[in-house]
């Protein structure tokens, strides 16, 4: 039998750090997925995982406009991180 390729990343200090970094980026400016991949340099899989975790945590939301999905930090996440706009 062949091995199963697992893409699940267990919560670690590194994944938590990625979530915090991505949230900080989105608190400054909304962006689409490809822009976030470029900005972080983590590759699609790690960026997608951090983005999904932040979405589940309700710290990030997305908006579809003009055939493009953009992501942004929710207002309560700004307040929790002490970011004021």
C-alpha positions, -999 to +999 in steps of 0.1 A: +000+000+000+012+035-008+016+062+017-012+088+021+000+124+015-013+144+045-016+181+041-030+187+076-007+209+096-011+203+134-012+235+154+024+244+163+042+275+173+051+281+136+014+278+124+004+302+152+031+326+142+019+324+106-017+332+117-006+362+136+016+375+108-012+370+082-037+388+105-013+417+109-010+420+071-047+420+066-052+446+093-031+469+073-046+462+039-071+438+023-056+415-003-065+385-026-051+351-021-023+354-047-012+387-031-010+371+003+010+342-011+035+367-026+036+389+005+042+360+029+065+338+007+051+307+024+036+291-007+000+284-014-005+255+010+007+272+042-010+305+033-043+287+026-040+269+059-034+300+079-062+319+061-086+290+067-077+289+104-082+327+107-116+324+089-127+296+113-116+318+142-137+346+127-108+370+126-108+372+088-136+375+063-137+376+025-156+396-001-162+387-037-161+416-061-154+417-098-146+380-100-120+385-072-121+373-036-104+396-012-097+390+024-098+414+053-095+414+091-127+418+110-131+449+132-130+429+164-096+415+154-083+450+150-094+460+185-080+428+200-046+435+184-047+472+194-048+484+158-067+516+152-077+530+118 
